Amino acid sequence: ASKPAPSPAATSAGMAAAPVGAGLLIAWDGWRAAYLTPGILCFVIGLLLLAAWRKGLATDAKVDRAPEANATDRGEVRRVFAVLLATMTGSGFVYSGVAYMAPKLFEDRLQGLASGVAPYLGGAEASIGLFVSFVYVATVFANLVGGWLADRMSLKLVYLGGWVMNAIALSLAAQATGAPLFAVVTAAAFLHTASLPAENSLIARHTPIGWRSRVFGVKFILSFG
């Protein structure tokens, strides 16, 4: 895009606010409020984005900002994309697991911790949402850390290292309970987010500009697992 993108910290902060916000909406007016209120807000924001696009405020870049990144043959492009297709699919499962299944996992295995704060938030749903929010609070600066490493180290090394450590954290989360569970789930979310700058840089480096939007579109679809 020709306009600056939202900062990674702002994006992660929005993710951090979502679980506790949903929990508070459920405590305030039932589960329907947790669907209807965000749904209405998303619809309104979508209309605003459509208006911005029609007015030319949100447009694609007309020139390649990193033309030197495309000095690769088609065979290499295919190989890189095949590898990234597999890892991006796995990344989608990780994202979905943390975003959608962590509340249930915490409800089952964090009962002692969650019950201690539930009276102050108006219910168990809000307390579980608070712990899920804490997971995302820890990832607020993960993109910045990952980007800093990607600028100074090999992209492949940063990306592979993040995946290996993420696999270890997820394996531990399968058996952990209580505070250790919260710690390893937070680590998994942090490592997943920190690997994204390297992933996006690899896509941009090995994808011709004419195909870049399509490739990032595929990445967006795969992110939903």
N, C-alpha and C positions, 0 to 999 in steps of 0.2 A: 504494500500500500504506500501511497505517496505521503500520507499523513502519519505522524508518529503513532505507534501502537501503544495500548495501555501498558503500564509498567508491570513486570512480573509480580512485584510486591502487591500492587493493587488487585491484580487478578486473584492471587492466592488469598488475599484478605477477604475478597468476596466469597471464595469457597469456604473460608473459615467461619464466616458469619452465617452461612446457609444452614448447617445442622442445628445450631442452637436457636436460630430464627424459626425453623420448622417446629422444633420442640416447644417453643414458647407459643406459637400459633395453635398447636394442638392443645396445650394446657389452657389457652385462653378461650377457644371456641371449637374444639374438636378437630378431627383429622381432615374434615372438608376444608377448613380454613387454610390448612397447610398446602392444599392443592389450588384452591381458588385464588387466594391472595397473590402468590407468586405468578400464577398463570395470567391474571389480569395485568400485572406489572410487566411481564414478558411481552404480552401482546401490545401494550402501549409503547414499550421500548422498540419493538419490532417496527411499528409504524413510524417512529421517529427515525430509525435507521433507514427505512425505505425513503422517507422524505429527504434525508441527508444525501442518499445515493442519487436521487433524481435531481437534486440541486448541484451535484458535482462535488459535494463536500467529502465524500468517501469514494475514492477512485483507485484504480490500479496504477502502479508505476509504469511509465512509458519506456524507460531504459533500464538495462541491467546494471544494478549498482555494483556487481562484482563480476565483470565479464571474464576475469582471469580464472574464475572458478569453474568454467565450462570447458576447459581444455582437456576433455576426456572423450574417448571413442565410445561408440554405441554399445560395444560389448561390455565395457566397464560400467556404463550406465545401467545396463540390464542386470549385471551381477550385483551391483550396489543396491538397486531397487528391490531385487529378489530377497536379499538379506534383510533390508529395512522393512519389507512387507511382512516378514515373519516376526521381527522384533516389535514392529508397531502393533501387530495383532496381539502379541503377548502384553504389550504395554496397555492396550485397551482392556484386557482382562484384569490387569493389576489396578488400573484406575477404577473400573467398575466395582471390583472387589472392595477397595477401600471406601469409595464414595457411597455405595449402596448397601454393602453388607456389614460394614463396621458397626453401624448402630445395633444390628441384631447380635453381632458377635460381642459387643460391649454389654448389651443387655443380659446375655447369658453368662459372661465371665468376669464382669466388673461390678457385680451386684453390691459387694461390700463398699467399694469406693463411691459408686453412684448413689447408693442409699444415703450416704452422709451429706450430700448436697441437695438431694431431691426436695426436702422441706423448704429450702430457701428459694427454689425456682418454681414451685407450684406443681410438681409432679415428676414421675420417673422419666417421662419422655424428654422433658427439658434438660434433666441432668445428664442423660445419655447423649443428647445433642451437644451439651457443653463439652463433654470429653471428646466427641468427634471433632468439634470445632478446635479444640486444643491441638489435635493432630495436624490440622491445616494451618494453625497459627505457627507451628514449628516449621512449616514449609514456605512461609512467606518469603524468606530470602534464599530458598533452595535454588531457584533459577539463577540468582546472582552468583551464588557459589559455583554452580555448574558452569555458568558462562565464564567466570574468572578462570576456572580450571581449563576450559576448552580453549581459551585464548593463550594459555601458557604450555599446554601439553598436547599430545596427539589426540585428535578427535576420537579415533578408534579406541585408544587406550581409556579415555574418559568414559566413553559409551559402554565398552565391554566391562570395565571395572564397576560402573554403576549397576549393571545388570547382575553381575556375579554377587555383589554385596546385597542387592535387593533379593535375590533368590535365597540367600542365607537368612535374611530377616523374615521373609515369608514362611520359610520352613520352621523357624522358631515360633512364629505366630500361630502355627497350626496346633501347637501343644501348650502354649503359655496361657496363664490365667493371671488375673489381678494386675498389679503394677507392671510386672514384666511384659504382659500382653500389650498394655498401653505403650510401653517403651518400644517394642519391636514393630508394632503397627506404625507408630510415628516414624521410626527409622525407615521403614519400607516406603511410606509416603514421601519422606524427604529425599530418599535416593531416587525414586521414580521421577520426581519433579526436577532434581538436579541433573538428570541425564538428558532432559529435553533440549537444552541449548545445543549440546553436541549432536543430538539427533537431527534437529532442524538445520544445523550447519552442514551436516553430511548430505541432507536432501538438497539444500541450495547449491552445494559445491558440485554435486554429481548429476544435477538435473538441468537440462537446457531451459532457458527462461520461457520458451514457448510452452513447455510442459509443466512448469513449476506450480502453477495454480491447480492443475489437475492432480498432481501428486499430493499437494497439501490438502486437497479435497478428499482424496482417498484416506489420508492420514486422519482427517476429521471423522470420517465414517468409522474407521477402525477403532478410534478412541472410545467408541461406545461398546466395544467388545462384541 
